[in-house]
Amino acid sequence: MAGKKKSGQSRKDEPKFEEALADLEEVVRQLEEGDVPLEESLTAFERGVALVRLLHLRLDAVQTRVEELTRSERGDLTTREIDDE
């Protein structure tokens, strides 16, 4: 199931967001070059999918944290669109 960690795996073992993004960019580069054997391409693709899931989870967590930090003095949540850049 997406979002569940393998037993014994802690968040400390997971790469930081920037590291995971760099890893994903490297996977994409390898796949775009097209000179990787089929089995290695499949393994790289699976790694890329796992990295995308991890990055989405991290972004969702950050968005939730930002929303929590933008509560008004009365405790009302004031949400603002996060600019996509």
PDB file of N, CA, C and O in Angstrom, chain B, residues numbered from 101:
ATOM      1  N   MET B 101       0.854  -1.182   0.000  1.00  0.00           N
ATOM      2  CA  MET B 101       0.000   0.000   0.000  1.00  0.00           C
ATOM      3  C   MET B 101       0.891   1.233   0.000  1.00  0.00           C
ATOM      4  O   MET B 101       1.888   1.270   0.722  1.00  0.00           O
ATOM      5  N   ALA B 102       0.556   2.232  -0.788  1.00  0.00           N
ATOM      6  CA  ALA B 102       1.343   3.455  -0.874  1.00  0.00           C
ATOM      7  C   ALA B 102       1.322   4.170   0.456  1.00  0.00           C
ATOM      8  O   ALA B 102       0.292   4.238   1.126  1.00  0.00           O
ATOM      9  N   GLY B 103       2.487   4.709   0.836  1.00  0.00           N
ATOM     10  CA  GLY B 103       2.562   5.466   2.059  1.00  0.00           C
ATOM     11  C   GLY B 103       3.020   4.643   3.245  1.00  0.00           C
ATOM     12  O   GLY B 103       3.424   5.212   4.259  1.00  0.00           O
ATOM     13  N   LYS B 104       2.971   3.323   3.154  1.00  0.00           N
ATOM     14  CA  LYS B 104       3.432   2.495   4.250  1.00  0.00           C
ATOM     15  C   LYS B 104       4.909   2.224   4.057  1.00  0.00           C
ATOM     16  O   LYS B 104       5.391   2.039   2.939  1.00  0.00           O
ATOM     17  N   LYS B 105       5.614   2.206   5.180  1.00  0.00           N
ATOM     18  CA  LYS B 105       7.035   1.938   5.133  1.00  0.00           C
ATOM     19  C   LYS B 105       7.275   0.458   5.330  1.00  0.00           C
ATOM     20  O   LYS B 105       6.502  -0.219   6.007  1.00  0.00           O
ATOM     21  N   LYS B 106       8.338  -0.043   4.745  1.00  0.00           N
ATOM     22  CA  LYS B 106       8.713  -1.424   4.963  1.00  0.00           C
ATOM     23  C   LYS B 106       9.120  -1.569   6.416  1.00  0.00           C
ATOM     24  O   LYS B 106       9.631  -0.625   7.019  1.00  0.00           O
ATOM     25  N   SER B 107       8.897  -2.738   6.978  1.00  0.00           N
ATOM     26  CA  SER B 107       9.230  -2.944   8.378  1.00  0.00           C
ATOM     27  C   SER B 107      10.713  -2.695   8.587  1.00  0.00           C
ATOM     28  O   SER B 107      11.550  -3.118   7.788  1.00  0.00           O
ATOM     29  N   GLY B 108      11.023  -2.003   9.670  1.00  0.00           N
ATOM     30  CA  GLY B 108      12.398  -1.687   9.985  1.00  0.00           C
ATOM     31  C   GLY B 108      12.920  -0.447   9.281  1.00  0.00           C
ATOM     32  O   GLY B 108      14.037  -0.013   9.563  1.00  0.00           O
ATOM     33  N   GLN B 109      12.156   0.128   8.384  1.00  0.00           N
ATOM     34  CA  GLN B 109      12.605   1.312   7.655  1.00  0.00           C
ATOM     35  C   GLN B 109      12.065   2.549   8.353  1.00  0.00           C
ATOM     36  O   GLN B 109      10.857   2.685   8.550  1.00  0.00           O
ATOM     37  N   SER B 110      12.959   3.443   8.724  1.00  0.00           N
ATOM     38  CA  SER B 110      12.527   4.669   9.388  1.00  0.00           C
ATOM     39  C   SER B 110      12.691   5.838   8.436  1.00  0.00           C
ATOM     40  O   SER B 110      13.335   5.733   7.392  1.00  0.00           O
ATOM     41  N   ARG B 111      12.089   6.954   8.824  1.00  0.00           N
ATOM     42  CA  ARG B 111      12.188   8.156   7.994  1.00  0.00           C
ATOM     43  C   ARG B 111      13.641   8.604   7.878  1.00  0.00           C
ATOM     44  O   ARG B 111      14.033   9.207   6.879  1.00  0.00           O
ATOM     45  N   LYS B 112      14.448   8.304   8.916  1.00  0.00           N
ATOM     46  CA  LYS B 112      15.858   8.672   8.872  1.00  0.00           C
ATOM     47  C   LYS B 112      16.585   7.958   7.735  1.00  0.00           C
ATOM     48  O   LYS B 112      17.564   8.475   7.197  1.00  0.00           O
ATOM     49  N   ASP B 113      16.100   6.761   7.371  1.00  0.00           N
ATOM     50  CA  ASP B 113      16.726   5.995   6.296  1.00  0.00           C
ATOM     51  C   ASP B 113      16.358   6.529   4.920  1.00  0.00           C
ATOM     52  O   ASP B 113      17.056   6.255   3.944  1.00  0.00           O
ATOM     53  N   GLU B 114      15.271   7.287   4.829  1.00  0.00           N
ATOM     54  CA  GLU B 114      14.810   7.809   3.549  1.00  0.00           C
ATOM     55  C   GLU B 114      15.645   9.026   3.157  1.00  0.00           C
ATOM     56  O   GLU B 114      16.089   9.788   4.017  1.00  0.00           O
ATOM     57  N   PRO B 115      15.853   9.200   1.856  1.00  0.00           N
ATOM     58  CA  PRO B 115      16.623  10.372   1.419  1.00  0.00           C
ATOM     59  C   PRO B 115      15.849  11.662   1.667  1.00  0.00           C
ATOM     60  O   PRO B 115      14.619  11.663   1.724  1.00  0.00           O
ATOM     61  N   LYS B 116      16.582  12.750   1.811  1.00  0.00           N
ATOM     62  CA  LYS B 116      15.946  14.060   1.923  1.00  0.00           C
ATOM     63  C   LYS B 116      15.266  14.372   0.598  1.00  0.00           C
ATOM     64  O   LYS B 116      15.574  13.763  -0.427  1.00  0.00           O
ATOM     65  N   PHE B 117      14.335  15.331   0.626  1.00  0.00           N
ATOM     66  CA  PHE B 117      13.568  15.676  -0.571  1.00  0.00           C
ATOM     67  C   PHE B 117      14.490  15.979  -1.745  1.00  0.00           C
ATOM     68  O   PHE B 117      14.303  15.451  -2.841  1.00  0.00           O
ATOM     69  N   GLU B 118      15.476  16.822  -1.516  1.00  0.00           N
ATOM     70  CA  GLU B 118      16.368  17.232  -2.599  1.00  0.00           C
ATOM     71  C   GLU B 118      17.152  16.049  -3.159  1.00  0.00           C
ATOM     72  O   GLU B 118      17.381  15.961  -4.365  1.00  0.00           O
ATOM     73  N   GLU B 119      17.565  15.134  -2.269  1.00  0.00           N
ATOM     74  CA  GLU B 119      18.292  13.949  -2.716  1.00  0.00           C
ATOM     75  C   GLU B 119      17.390  13.043  -3.548  1.00  0.00           C
ATOM     76  O   GLU B 119      17.806  12.522  -4.582  1.00  0.00           O
ATOM     77  N   ALA B 120      16.152  12.858  -3.089  1.00  0.00           N
ATOM     78  CA  ALA B 120      15.202  12.016  -3.821  1.00  0.00           C
ATOM     79  C   ALA B 120      14.897  12.621  -5.187  1.00  0.00           C
ATOM     80  O   ALA B 120      14.787  11.901  -6.179  1.00  0.00           O
ATOM     81  N   LEU B 121      14.761  13.942  -5.235  1.00  0.00           N
ATOM     82  CA  LEU B 121      14.501  14.612  -6.509  1.00  0.00           C
ATOM     83  C   LEU B 121      15.685  14.446  -7.462  1.00  0.00           C
ATOM     84  O   LEU B 121      15.497  14.194  -8.652  1.00  0.00           O
ATOM     85  N   ALA B 122      16.893  14.585  -6.941  1.00  0.00           N
ATOM     86  CA  ALA B 122      18.088  14.392  -7.772  1.00  0.00           C
ATOM     87  C   ALA B 122      18.164  12.949  -8.270  1.00  0.00           C
ATOM     88  O   ALA B 122      18.530  12.704  -9.420  1.00  0.00           O
ATOM     89  N   ASP B 123      17.819  11.993  -7.401  1.00  0.00           N
ATOM     90  CA  ASP B 123      17.801  10.586  -7.811  1.00  0.00           C
ATOM     91  C   ASP B 123      16.784  10.367  -8.926  1.00  0.00           C
ATOM     92  O   ASP B 123      17.061   9.663  -9.897  1.00  0.00           O
ATOM     93  N   LEU B 124      15.610  10.970  -8.782  1.00  0.00           N
ATOM     94  CA  LEU B 124      14.574  10.834  -9.808  1.00  0.00           C
ATOM     95  C   LEU B 124      15.043  11.433 -11.131  1.00  0.00           C
ATOM     96  O   LEU B 124      14.828  10.847 -12.192  1.00  0.00           O
ATOM     97  N   GLU B 125      15.679  12.589 -11.069  1.00  0.00           N
ATOM     98  CA  GLU B 125      16.194  13.213 -12.288  1.00  0.00           C
ATOM     99  C   GLU B 125      17.223  12.311 -12.971  1.00  0.00           C
ATOM    100  O   GLU B 125      17.266  12.238 -14.199  1.00  0.00           O
ATOM    101  N   GLU B 126      18.045  11.630 -12.183  1.00  0.00           N
ATOM    102  CA  GLU B 126      19.038  10.709 -12.740  1.00  0.00           C
ATOM    103  C   GLU B 126      18.354   9.507 -13.395  1.00  0.00           C
ATOM    104  O   GLU B 126      18.767   9.070 -14.469  1.00  0.00           O
ATOM    105  N   VAL B 127      17.321   8.977 -12.761  1.00  0.00           N
ATOM    106  CA  VAL B 127      16.568   7.863 -13.341  1.00  0.00           C
ATOM    107  C   VAL B 127      15.964   8.287 -14.677  1.00  0.00           C
ATOM    108  O   VAL B 127      16.046   7.554 -15.662  1.00  0.00           O
ATOM    109  N   VAL B 128      15.364   9.465 -14.706  1.00  0.00           N
ATOM    110  CA  VAL B 128      14.756   9.967 -15.944  1.00  0.00           C
ATOM    111  C   VAL B 128      15.819  10.124 -17.027  1.00  0.00           C
ATOM    112  O   VAL B 128      15.595   9.758 -18.181  1.00  0.00           O
ATOM    113  N   ARG B 129      16.965  10.662 -16.657  1.00  0.00           N
ATOM    114  CA  ARG B 129      18.052  10.837 -17.630  1.00  0.00           C
ATOM    115  C   ARG B 129      18.467   9.494 -18.222  1.00  0.00           C
ATOM    116  O   ARG B 129      18.631   9.367 -19.436  1.00  0.00           O
ATOM    117  N   GLN B 130      18.637   8.490 -17.356  1.00  0.00           N
ATOM    118  CA  GLN B 130      19.033   7.157 -17.829  1.00  0.00           C
ATOM    119  C   GLN B 130      17.993   6.584 -18.787  1.00  0.00           C
ATOM    120  O   GLN B 130      18.335   6.036 -19.835  1.00  0.00           O
ATOM    121  N   LEU B 131      16.732   6.717 -18.418  1.00  0.00           N
ATOM    122  CA  LEU B 131      15.670   6.160 -19.256  1.00  0.00           C
ATOM    123  C   LEU B 131      15.546   6.910 -20.578  1.00  0.00           C
ATOM    124  O   LEU B 131      15.264   6.303 -21.611  1.00  0.00           O
ATOM    125  N   GLU B 132      15.755   8.215 -20.553  1.00  0.00           N
ATOM    126  CA  GLU B 132      15.660   9.000 -21.783  1.00  0.00           C
ATOM    127  C   GLU B 132      16.796   8.689 -22.750  1.00  0.00           C
ATOM    128  O   GLU B 132      16.614   8.748 -23.966  1.00  0.00           O
ATOM    129  N   GLU B 133      17.960   8.359 -22.216  1.00  0.00           N
ATOM    130  CA  GLU B 133      19.086   8.020 -23.090  1.00  0.00           C
ATOM    131  C   GLU B 133      18.792   6.761 -23.887  1.00  0.00           C
ATOM    132  O   GLU B 133      19.210   6.640 -25.039  1.00  0.00           O
ATOM    133  N   GLY B 134      18.077   5.827 -23.284  1.00  0.00           N
ATOM    134  CA  GLY B 134      17.635   4.644 -23.997  1.00  0.00           C
ATOM    135  C   GLY B 134      18.675   3.582 -24.260  1.00  0.00           C
ATOM    136  O   GLY B 134      18.387   2.607 -24.953  1.00  0.00           O
ATOM    137  N   ASP B 135      19.881   3.737 -23.728  1.00  0.00           N
ATOM    138  CA  ASP B 135      20.901   2.723 -23.987  1.00  0.00           C
ATOM    139  C   ASP B 135      21.101   1.782 -22.799  1.00  0.00           C
ATOM    140  O   ASP B 135      22.161   1.174 -22.654  1.00  0.00           O
ATOM    141  N   VAL B 136      20.080   1.666 -21.955  1.00  0.00           N
ATOM    142  CA  VAL B 136      20.111   0.769 -20.806  1.00  0.00           C
ATOM    143  C   VAL B 136      19.345  -0.495 -21.190  1.00  0.00           C
ATOM    144  O   VAL B 136      18.274  -0.406 -21.790  1.00  0.00           O
ATOM    145  N   PRO B 137      19.880  -1.672 -20.850  1.00  0.00           N
ATOM    146  CA  PRO B 137      19.162  -2.914 -21.160  1.00  0.00           C
ATOM    147  C   PRO B 137      17.755  -2.928 -20.548  1.00  0.00           C
ATOM    148  O   PRO B 137      17.482  -2.239 -19.565  1.00  0.00           O
ATOM    149  N   LEU B 138      16.886  -3.716 -21.147  1.00  0.00           N
ATOM    150  CA  LEU B 138      15.475  -3.750 -20.761  1.00  0.00           C
ATOM    151  C   LEU B 138      15.274  -4.007 -19.271  1.00  0.00           C
ATOM    152  O   LEU B 138      14.524  -3.278 -18.622  1.00  0.00           O
ATOM    153  N   GLU B 139      15.919  -5.014 -18.723  1.00  0.00           N
ATOM    154  CA  GLU B 139      15.727  -5.341 -17.302  1.00  0.00           C
ATOM    155  C   GLU B 139      16.180  -4.187 -16.405  1.00  0.00           C
ATOM    156  O   GLU B 139      15.522  -3.877 -15.412  1.00  0.00           O
ATOM    157  N   GLU B 140      17.289  -3.560 -16.750  1.00  0.00           N
ATOM    158  CA  GLU B 140      17.763  -2.415 -15.974  1.00  0.00           C
ATOM    159  C   GLU B 140      16.808  -1.235 -16.123  1.00  0.00           C
ATOM    160  O   GLU B 140      16.592  -0.483 -15.173  1.00  0.00           O
ATOM    161  N   SER B 141      16.242  -1.076 -17.307  1.00  0.00           N
ATOM    162  CA  SER B 141      15.262  -0.006 -17.525  1.00  0.00           C
ATOM    163  C   SER B 141      14.034  -0.216 -16.659  1.00  0.00           C
ATOM    164  O   SER B 141      13.511   0.733 -16.075  1.00  0.00           O
ATOM    165  N   LEU B 142      13.573  -1.456 -16.574  1.00  0.00           N
ATOM    166  CA  LEU B 142      12.410  -1.761 -15.745  1.00  0.00           C
ATOM    167  C   LEU B 142      12.705  -1.487 -14.278  1.00  0.00           C
ATOM    168  O   LEU B 142      11.874  -0.918 -13.570  1.00  0.00           O
ATOM    169  N   THR B 143      13.879  -1.888 -13.824  1.00  0.00           N
ATOM    170  CA  THR B 143      14.278  -1.628 -12.439  1.00  0.00           C
ATOM    171  C   THR B 143      14.361  -0.126 -12.179  1.00  0.00           C
ATOM    172  O   THR B 143      13.914   0.355 -11.138  1.00  0.00           O
ATOM    173  N   ALA B 144      14.934   0.607 -13.124  1.00  0.00           N
ATOM    174  CA  ALA B 144      15.037   2.060 -12.982  1.00  0.00           C
ATOM    175  C   ALA B 144      13.648   2.697 -12.964  1.00  0.00           C
ATOM    176  O   ALA B 144      13.396   3.615 -12.184  1.00  0.00           O
ATOM    177  N   PHE B 145      12.753   2.217 -13.816  1.00  0.00           N
ATOM    178  CA  PHE B 145      11.386   2.739 -13.850  1.00  0.00           C
ATOM    179  C   PHE B 145      10.695   2.508 -12.510  1.00  0.00           C
ATOM    180  O   PHE B 145      10.040   3.410 -11.987  1.00  0.00           O
ATOM    181  N   GLU B 146      10.835   1.309 -11.952  1.00  0.00           N
ATOM    182  CA  GLU B 146      10.242   1.005 -10.645  1.00  0.00           C
ATOM    183  C   GLU B 146      10.810   1.923  -9.568  1.00  0.00           C
ATOM    184  O   GLU B 146      10.075   2.404  -8.706  1.00  0.00           O
ATOM    185  N   ARG B 147      12.109   2.163  -9.619  1.00  0.00           N
ATOM    186  CA  ARG B 147      12.752   3.078  -8.666  1.00  0.00           C
ATOM    187  C   ARG B 147      12.177   4.487  -8.840  1.00  0.00           C
ATOM    188  O   ARG B 147      11.913   5.179  -7.857  1.00  0.00           O
ATOM    189  N   GLY B 148      11.988   4.900 -10.074  1.00  0.00           N
ATOM    190  CA  GLY B 148      11.415   6.218 -10.348  1.00  0.00           C
ATOM    191  C   GLY B 148      10.013   6.351  -9.790  1.00  0.00           C
ATOM    192  O   GLY B 148       9.671   7.382  -9.212  1.00  0.00           O
ATOM    193  N   VAL B 149       9.196   5.320  -9.956  1.00  0.00           N
ATOM    194  CA  VAL B 149       7.829   5.350  -9.423  1.00  0.00           C
ATOM    195  C   VAL B 149       7.865   5.471  -7.900  1.00  0.00           C
ATOM    196  O   VAL B 149       7.095   6.235  -7.318  1.00  0.00           O
ATOM    197  N   ALA B 150       8.756   4.720  -7.258  1.00  0.00           N
ATOM    198  CA  ALA B 150       8.876   4.794  -5.801  1.00  0.00           C
ATOM    199  C   ALA B 150       9.313   6.192  -5.362  1.00  0.00           C
ATOM    200  O   ALA B 150       8.821   6.715  -4.361  1.00  0.00           O
ATOM    201  N   LEU B 151      10.227   6.789  -6.105  1.00  0.00           N
ATOM    202  CA  LEU B 151      10.683   8.141  -5.774  1.00  0.00           C
ATOM    203  C   LEU B 151       9.566   9.162  -5.954  1.00  0.00           C
ATOM    204  O   LEU B 151       9.417  10.066  -5.131  1.00  0.00           O
ATOM    205  N   VAL B 152       8.783   9.030  -7.016  1.00  0.00           N
ATOM    206  CA  VAL B 152       7.654   9.947  -7.237  1.00  0.00           C
ATOM    207  C   VAL B 152       6.674   9.850  -6.072  1.00  0.00           C
ATOM    208  O   VAL B 152       6.198  10.871  -5.576  1.00  0.00           O
ATOM    209  N   ARG B 153       6.374   8.638  -5.637  1.00  0.00           N
ATOM    210  CA  ARG B 153       5.458   8.460  -4.501  1.00  0.00           C
ATOM    211  C   ARG B 153       6.015   9.112  -3.243  1.00  0.00           C
ATOM    212  O   ARG B 153       5.293   9.802  -2.523  1.00  0.00           O
ATOM    213  N   LEU B 154       7.299   8.892  -2.981  1.00  0.00           N
ATOM    214  CA  LEU B 154       7.938   9.489  -1.813  1.00  0.00           C
ATOM    215  C   LEU B 154       7.880  11.013  -1.888  1.00  0.00           C
ATOM    216  O   LEU B 154       7.559  11.673  -0.900  1.00  0.00           O
ATOM    217  N   LEU B 155       8.189  11.567  -3.050  1.00  0.00           N
ATOM    218  CA  LEU B 155       8.175  13.020  -3.215  1.00  0.00           C
ATOM    219  C   LEU B 155       6.772  13.587  -3.039  1.00  0.00           C
ATOM    220  O   LEU B 155       6.608  14.649  -2.437  1.00  0.00           O
ATOM    221  N   HIS B 156       5.762  12.898  -3.551  1.00  0.00           N
ATOM    222  CA  HIS B 156       4.379  13.353  -3.368  1.00  0.00           C
ATOM    223  C   HIS B 156       3.998  13.346  -1.887  1.00  0.00           C
ATOM    224  O   HIS B 156       3.359  14.281  -1.405  1.00  0.00           O
ATOM    225  N   LEU B 157       4.388  12.303  -1.174  1.00  0.00           N
ATOM    226  CA  LEU B 157       4.093  12.242   0.260  1.00  0.00           C
ATOM    227  C   LEU B 157       4.757  13.396   1.002  1.00  0.00           C
ATOM    228  O   LEU B 157       4.151  14.023   1.870  1.00  0.00           O
ATOM    229  N   ARG B 158       6.008  13.665   0.648  1.00  0.00           N
ATOM    230  CA  ARG B 158       6.725  14.768   1.299  1.00  0.00           C
ATOM    231  C   ARG B 158       6.063  16.107   0.996  1.00  0.00           C
ATOM    232  O   ARG B 158       5.903  16.938   1.890  1.00  0.00           O
ATOM    233  N   LEU B 159       5.677  16.322  -0.264  1.00  0.00           N
ATOM    234  CA  LEU B 159       5.020  17.582  -0.633  1.00  0.00           C
ATOM    235  C   LEU B 159       3.677  17.731   0.076  1.00  0.00           C
ATOM    236  O   LEU B 159       3.335  18.822   0.532  1.00  0.00           O
ATOM    237  N   ASP B 160       2.916  16.645   0.173  1.00  0.00           N
ATOM    238  CA  ASP B 160       1.638  16.693   0.895  1.00  0.00           C
ATOM    239  C   ASP B 160       1.857  17.058   2.355  1.00  0.00           C
ATOM    240  O   ASP B 160       1.103  17.849   2.922  1.00  0.00           O
ATOM    241  N   ALA B 161       2.894  16.478   2.968  1.00  0.00           N
ATOM    242  CA  ALA B 161       3.194  16.768   4.368  1.00  0.00           C
ATOM    243  C   ALA B 161       3.586  18.231   4.552  1.00  0.00           C
ATOM    244  O   ALA B 161       3.176  18.873   5.518  1.00  0.00           O
ATOM    245  N   VAL B 162       4.377  18.749   3.624  1.00  0.00           N
ATOM    246  CA  VAL B 162       4.788  20.155   3.702  1.00  0.00           C
ATOM    247  C   VAL B 162       3.579  21.068   3.528  1.00  0.00           C
ATOM    248  O   VAL B 162       3.447  22.066   4.235  1.00  0.00           O
ATOM    249  N   GLN B 163       2.701  20.732   2.594  1.00  0.00           N
ATOM    250  CA  GLN B 163       1.512  21.556   2.377  1.00  0.00           C
ATOM    251  C   GLN B 163       0.652  21.585   3.638  1.00  0.00           C
ATOM    252  O   GLN B 163       0.154  22.643   4.022  1.00  0.00           O
ATOM    253  N   THR B 164       0.474  20.438   4.280  1.00  0.00           N
ATOM    254  CA  THR B 164      -0.295  20.380   5.520  1.00  0.00           C
ATOM    255  C   THR B 164       0.359  21.232   6.593  1.00  0.00           C
ATOM    256  O   THR B 164      -0.320  21.953   7.324  1.00  0.00           O
ATOM    257  N   ARG B 165       1.666  21.147   6.685  1.00  0.00           N
ATOM    258  CA  ARG B 165       2.383  21.932   7.697  1.00  0.00           C
ATOM    259  C   ARG B 165       2.236  23.430   7.433  1.00  0.00           C
ATOM    260  O   ARG B 165       2.034  24.207   8.366  1.00  0.00           O
ATOM    261  N   VAL B 166       2.335  23.834   6.177  1.00  0.00           N
ATOM    262  CA  VAL B 166       2.169  25.247   5.825  1.00  0.00           C
ATOM    263  C   VAL B 166       0.769  25.709   6.200  1.00  0.00           C
ATOM    264  O   VAL B 166       0.598  26.801   6.742  1.00  0.00           O
ATOM    265  N   GLU B 167      -0.239  24.879   5.912  1.00  0.00           N
ATOM    266  CA  GLU B 167      -1.609  25.242   6.268  1.00  0.00           C
ATOM    267  C   GLU B 167      -1.761  25.381   7.775  1.00  0.00           C
ATOM    268  O   GLU B 167      -2.455  26.282   8.244  1.00  0.00           O
ATOM    269  N   GLU B 168      -1.121  24.501   8.538  1.00  0.00           N
ATOM    270  CA  GLU B 168      -1.189  24.596   9.992  1.00  0.00           C
ATOM    271  C   GLU B 168      -0.522  25.871  10.488  1.00  0.00           C
ATOM    272  O   GLU B 168      -0.978  26.481  11.455  1.00  0.00           O
ATOM    273  N   LEU B 169       0.539  26.265   9.836  1.00  0.00           N
ATOM    274  CA  LEU B 169       1.278  27.452  10.255  1.00  0.00           C
ATOM    275  C   LEU B 169       0.585  28.746   9.860  1.00  0.00           C
ATOM    276  O   LEU B 169       0.959  29.818  10.337  1.00  0.00           O
ATOM    277  N   THR B 170      -0.416  28.662   8.996  1.00  0.00           N
ATOM    278  CA  THR B 170      -1.099  29.878   8.571  1.00  0.00           C
ATOM    279  C   THR B 170      -2.458  30.028   9.243  1.00  0.00           C
ATOM    280  O   THR B 170      -3.354  30.669   8.693  1.00  0.00           O
ATOM    281  N   ARG B 171      -2.619  29.448  10.415  1.00  0.00           N
ATOM    282  CA  ARG B 171      -3.865  29.625  11.163  1.00  0.00           C
ATOM    283  C   ARG B 171      -3.928  31.063  11.694  1.00  0.00           C
ATOM    284  O   ARG B 171      -2.911  31.654  12.058  1.00  0.00           O
ATOM    285  N   SER B 172      -5.125  31.595  11.728  1.00  0.00           N
ATOM    286  CA  SER B 172      -5.296  32.954  12.239  1.00  0.00           C
ATOM    287  C   SER B 172      -5.187  32.937  13.761  1.00  0.00           C
ATOM    288  O   SER B 172      -5.106  31.874  14.376  1.00  0.00           O
ATOM    289  N   GLU B 173      -5.187  34.124  14.357  1.00  0.00           N
ATOM    290  CA  GLU B 173      -5.096  34.227  15.811  1.00  0.00           C
ATOM    291  C   GLU B 173      -6.261  33.538  16.504  1.00  0.00           C
ATOM    292  O   GLU B 173      -6.110  33.054  17.626  1.00  0.00           O
ATOM    293  N   ARG B 174      -7.424  33.484  15.855  1.00  0.00           N
ATOM    294  CA  ARG B 174      -8.589  32.815  16.438  1.00  0.00           C
ATOM    295  C   ARG B 174      -8.528  31.307  16.243  1.00  0.00           C
ATOM    296  O   ARG B 174      -9.399  30.578  16.718  1.00  0.00           O
ATOM    297  N   GLY B 175      -7.525  30.851  15.562  1.00  0.00           N
ATOM    298  CA  GLY B 175      -7.402  29.428  15.311  1.00  0.00           C
ATOM    299  C   GLY B 175      -8.011  28.986  14.002  1.00  0.00           C
ATOM    300  O   GLY B 175      -7.974  27.805  13.655  1.00  0.00           O
ATOM    301  N   ASP B 176      -8.578  29.947  13.265  1.00  0.00           N
ATOM    302  CA  ASP B 176      -9.152  29.610  11.963  1.00  0.00           C
ATOM    303  C   ASP B 176      -8.024  29.372  10.965  1.00  0.00           C
ATOM    304  O   ASP B 176      -7.013  30.074  10.957  1.00  0.00           O
ATOM    305  N   LEU B 177      -8.224  28.391  10.149  1.00  0.00           N
ATOM    306  CA  LEU B 177      -7.233  28.099   9.128  1.00  0.00           C
ATOM    307  C   LEU B 177      -7.433  29.038   7.953  1.00  0.00           C
ATOM    308  O   LEU B 177      -8.502  29.075   7.344  1.00  0.00           O
ATOM    309  N   THR B 178      -6.407  29.784   7.649  1.00  0.00           N
ATOM    310  CA  THR B 178      -6.459  30.667   6.493  1.00  0.00           C
ATOM    311  C   THR B 178      -5.542  30.069   5.437  1.00  0.00           C
ATOM    312  O   THR B 178      -4.318  30.116   5.558  1.00  0.00           O
ATOM    313  N   THR B 179      -6.136  29.521   4.427  1.00  0.00           N
ATOM    314  CA  THR B 179      -5.320  28.901   3.390  1.00  0.00           C
ATOM    315  C   THR B 179      -5.112  29.870   2.245  1.00  0.00           C
ATOM    316  O   THR B 179      -5.970  30.688   1.913  1.00  0.00           O
ATOM    317  N   ARG B 180      -3.953  29.744   1.665  1.00  0.00           N
ATOM    318  CA  ARG B 180      -3.610  30.523   0.496  1.00  0.00           C
ATOM    319  C   ARG B 180      -3.069  29.562  -0.540  1.00  0.00           C
ATOM    320  O   ARG B 180      -2.455  28.546  -0.213  1.00  0.00           O
ATOM    321  N   GLU B 181      -3.304  29.898  -1.777  1.00  0.00           N
ATOM    322  CA  GLU B 181      -2.767  29.067  -2.844  1.00  0.00           C
ATOM    323  C   GLU B 181      -1.247  29.092  -2.767  1.00  0.00           C
ATOM    324  O   GLU B 181      -0.634  30.145  -2.587  1.00  0.00           O
ATOM    325  N   ILE B 182      -0.659  27.927  -2.904  1.00  0.00           N
ATOM    326  CA  ILE B 182       0.787  27.839  -2.963  1.00  0.00           C
ATOM    327  C   ILE B 182       1.163  27.961  -4.430  1.00  0.00           C
ATOM    328  O   ILE B 182       0.720  27.166  -5.259  1.00  0.00           O
ATOM    329  N   ASP B 183       1.978  28.952  -4.747  1.00  0.00           N
ATOM    330  CA  ASP B 183       2.360  29.198  -6.136  1.00  0.00           C
ATOM    331  C   ASP B 183       3.175  28.043  -6.674  1.00  0.00           C
ATOM    332  O   ASP B 183       4.153  27.621  -6.056  1.00  0.00           O
ATOM    333  N   ASP B 184       2.775  27.532  -7.826  1.00  0.00           N
ATOM    334  CA  ASP B 184       3.546  26.511  -8.522  1.00  0.00           C
ATOM    335  C   ASP B 184       4.590  27.222  -9.357  1.00  0.00           C
ATOM    336  O   ASP B 184       4.266  28.075 -10.183  1.00  0.00           O
ATOM    337  N   GLU B 185       5.834  26.867  -9.140  1.00  0.00           N
ATOM    338  CA  GLU B 185       6.910  27.475  -9.925  1.00  0.00           C
ATOM    339  C   GLU B 185       7.626  26.429 -10.702  1.00  0.00           C
ATOM    340  O   GLU B 185       8.570  26.739 -11.430  1.00  0.00           O
TER     341      GLU B 185
END
